[in-house]
């Protein structure tokens, strides 16, 4: 009997809904001369349709997803490390598609903001990480993995090692790479241990790198993440061949200790993949700057993370924006139909949404073009209003100054005390930051 009911039960249940609906409809139509029953009949028809439809739909169980399986680093293959590194660098497993769409595929590591990984990518702030067939310097025509085996042998590297024999100031590391893998590991923890000629901060005698220490805030990659990034760099030019990946061994030989295995998640914990970063209405300016990566290139008064940027202009839009829209360069962009802001606020918002509408003199058009898909309108307004509140006084209080590329010149300290001192000299190769023509609106 139970087997018979199991077979006909679902059909009987559906028939019950259908018959019940028809009976109700019949009763309503008997009294159709009265308005109230006309209305009731329409409600019954609608209910019948929806009840019948949902009853016939296949039932889906709502079980919780299976727990994520923790990866034991000691058993992780070079291919898995390289895949992890790719996601850390690009934030996607298909960076070429993002690039084709006008975006810049930058993940947690923020590497593509400054390094060139693809031939059709604009990024010249730091050394290229892709072979450039037509480069005048033959060293740039080979992949980074090949280059890494020669860097530590150069006289230039040896001079850095001698100069920093007591330890580099910011990291405390003494340059001592003996293999290509160790050189790549060292460059992440101590960018100043060796600076490629022509890519140093201007005014430092080609000795200081504009690249932040990746293991420290604000980027703060873990040891395992850095090993993953180096694994990708060692294998990206030989698809399917991971025989040259020595990142983990190189890390352990460089630091003279075992790489700690990341602890597995707590029992029952569910790991959720991070989705695309969107600036939301409830985000604070600090959170928006962190999500959008503005800190990688800019200094912004009042934002804790945005104190190391040496690429894009100082974002004091209370001063910059009004002056920009009155400039002859901006008026020319308006006349050409590229720009159309009439107020400082419109200018800031335009610079985020359409970074190529106007290129601030002294900077290049190599910024991200996908911020129009990453901001809600409320977040855009909030960020614009915050930047418009920042002025010269706020920058001076935070020890900030403009870069030499900015035509306005250095900030003036109140009371005739001269100019504000830079918290760091500007880079030799200046370029616009992804948030709006090198200055999120300024």
PyMOL commands that set and color helices and strands:
alter all, ss='L'
color gray80, all
select helices_A, chain A and resi 2-30+35-56+73-75+78-90+95-100+111-113+138-141+144-151+155-163+180-189+191-193+223-235+247-255+285-292+294-296+317-326+328-335+344-353+371-373+377-388+392-397+436-440
alter helices_A, ss='H'
color red, helices_A
deselect
rebuild
show_as cartoon
